[in-house]
């Protein structure tokens, strides 16, 4: 499931809600180009999801990489 919440606490709540619904794989959308906020959100999601779930930060699209240069 894709998660776009901005605050780490909101990310954790969303992951917990989705876990109760039976989801075990989560992808966080980038909101800080992979910076500290994204890493904090990723940590919150991993903590809330537990060891049996897959949590990752979405891949940067080639267009986004090119635009940032």
Protein Blocks (a to p, Z undefined) as FASTA:
>chain_A
ZZfbfblklmmmmmmmmmmnopabdcdddfkgopaklmmmmmmmmmmnommbccdddddd
fklmmmmZZ
